[in-house]
Amino acid sequence: MLALKVDSKQVVGVTLGLVLGLTLALILGSISPAGFRGILDSLVWVYTNPVPHVFTLTLLSPIACAAVGLTVAYRAGFITVGSEGQILLGAIVTLWLVEYSGLNLNPQVAIPISILLGGFTGALLGLIVGVLRVYFNVNEILASLMLNYVILYVSNHLASGPWRVGPFAITRSVGEEYRLGPLVMVFVAVVLAFLCWFLLTRSSLGLAIKVYGRAPRVAETYGLNPKAIVLSVALLSGFTSGVGGALMMLGFQHSLSPMSVSPGYGYMGVLVSWLSSNNPLVVLPASWFFSSILVLGRSLQASGLPIGYVLAVQAVIVLSVMIARRLSGRWW
Amino acid sequence: MDTFLSIRGVRVVYPGGIIANDDVSLDVRRGEILALLGENGAGKTTLIKVIAGLVKPSSGELVLDGVRFKPSSYRDALRNGVYMVPQMPRFFDGLTVFEDILLTLRTAGRGISGRDLRRKVNELAGRLGFKVDLDSYCWSLSMGEKQRVELLKALLLDSKLLMLDEPTTHMASHEFRLLREMLRGLASEGKSIIFVTHKVREALDIADRIAVMRKGRVVGVFKGEEVDEDILIKYMFGESNGPAGLALETYKSLQSPAGKPILEVLDLWVRGAYGQIAVKGVTMVVGRSEIVGVAGLAGNGQRELFEAIIGLRKPARGRIILDGEDVTDRSPAHRVRKGLAIIPEERLGWGLAPGLSVVENVAFSLLPVNSTIGGFLVDWRKARGVAEEVVAMTNVKIPSLDASVDSLSGGNMQRLMVARELYKKPKLIIAMNPTGGLDLQTARLVKSMIVASSRSSAALIISEDLEELLEVSDRIYVMSSGVVKGVFEKPFNVDAIARAMAG
């Protein structure tokens, strides 16, 4: 009844993919200044020491929030990559609310409002892409990618212009009283994951989304509404990414500057969604894994390894898993 | 004239057990035009694909020019002088004609310099009596021009055997005459030509000999001058002995006489996928508890008609009235809610959603019309109950409601899809080739399900299978080239229907 079940072949495929990906990563790393030994040490540290676990949980939520919404969008065949821009927009409006709006809300009010506001502005951004796709037949990949750049430059402009404080291009920081700990952030991501899972498995809309994603012609023939399906997944995926952006700002980013913008949490969400077979519940462990690799990368940076290495490792793992899954006979 | 190609006992079985060629033996002589005539699904294309190395026969052999010929691939056949022009010649749209020709020659292992090619093309085109602009892009060519370029390629490759699959499908009549002259010229130079067609007149017009195929077999070979249209039509469609299914007759006798119209199609014009006008002023009526058949060879506008009625294709002109309401401009969703049951010709990907389970495939289609299985949320417990009832209607054991529909056999998919649609208690059933590719038993069940259900509703069945329509219909419209060529009431005059079908 639920398309969200795990079959053993798939588990084998994913495991193989992870092993292959990590092996390739170690080989890649061993020709770097850190050397094989350096990588191995960092690996052990990341997964055994409690300190990096806190970092991992902190970085997890924007990735997970973006990814859970994307699972729904991808099941409808709506291949947006707009989560990057939506996260950033969510972060911008959150910073505006707590530092630049002049409202001076108390934290109990400001935190939930900024999370919702981040979600709604992200949804609005998603809606633009959805409308372009539905009414103007514009490819959603291109439209969402371009919008990511628009938001990036808006953020850079704010940081170096109107919101600048001091001599450097950086904005004010989120006040201490508004900052969030990792547990609250993870909790929000878990709630969103369960909501998306519920939508996909229990609601009529979820069923329509799956039918349309598998065979648009079937959906259209039997009276499901393709426009409504695409617009709702565009809104939903924008919403969860926007929430992720608010969490990012309140949780660890705290300010905007052209230097410190997201290292691609939105794009990681895209990878995590595919890695999880577009299953919102599998997204949670998968984003934990991605986040841990990110922390691993930060520790390796100390040994002289560029951050690009981390991104390469993530890509290698996702590709290996997707290939392994294909070879084991299932796409998702 | 001596034999150039000899086909001996070729048998082709497609996956799913469909026998496309059944012990076909045929000789093709040097320097002749042989027409391969038959209705859709008679096995003509499969036979020439065997010769072109695209399909491997499960038994039988080919002898080409006295030597045993077993093409391992299309390229292999090309190198042995066999050239096939498919029904829709495929070109690389982004290349120029010159580049495309060069590519084909290289594929066949013919190295030729660009300058030589230009010289040769101009020489050949002059001989065939047409001009070709080598530097125009392939996408700009009409179908007729593409056919001509294909002929050029065949000549450049020195092909001894040329096979054309329904070359006139997208051709104007003056283009056909041009083609005929060219083919005659080629035959007189000693080349053998196989001309595949379903149009009787075309075959008579062009061929030295005509081989008629029906249901995978060659049922007769005639000299062009010794045969006439009537004989060929008889061989194409077989001698019909009238309706066969006795069980169905009892269903029919229970039916009440036709009541008020459920579906009215008024002067409908519809454009096809290439912008051509595919349906030209069709008018038809389906009354309550009536079964109306639409006969015709495939590609004569039936698919466009079907898509227009269910709302997937916007008509250019005309009205569609469903149960008294003009639905011409209404969405497919509205028509479904008004009580339309839709049985499209493709199961997976049009009737059923691949990758989803049996119960999901039942639920999504019933949700808009059956509020008991859910509103905003799906009541999966009730949905499973309904799915069980639907599965029970199919008369087969479907292993699990949670199994993906992909795992069902073609016959079981069809049973499931038909049962689901009829479970809706529709006002109108619209079906396209509902028994296409099914085994006898499943075909019978599907037919009797539709007939039984149409007692309390109405049915429009568009089918390529004339015998099936003769068996179940109260009235038959015959479509050819997008036009209704005739309306036939019971008792049916089979000869007249076949003649109308052949255009």
Interface residues (C-beta under 8 A of the other chain):
Chain A: M1 A3 R202 S203 S204 L205 G206 L207 A208 K210 V211 R214 A215 R217 V218 A219 E220 T221 Y222 G223 L224 N225
Chain B: I310 L312 S331 P332 A333 H334 R335 V336 R337 I342 P344 G349 W350 G351 L352 A353 P354 G355 L356 S357 V359 E360 A363 F364 S365 L367 P368 G374 G375 F376 L377 V378 W380 R384 L401 D402
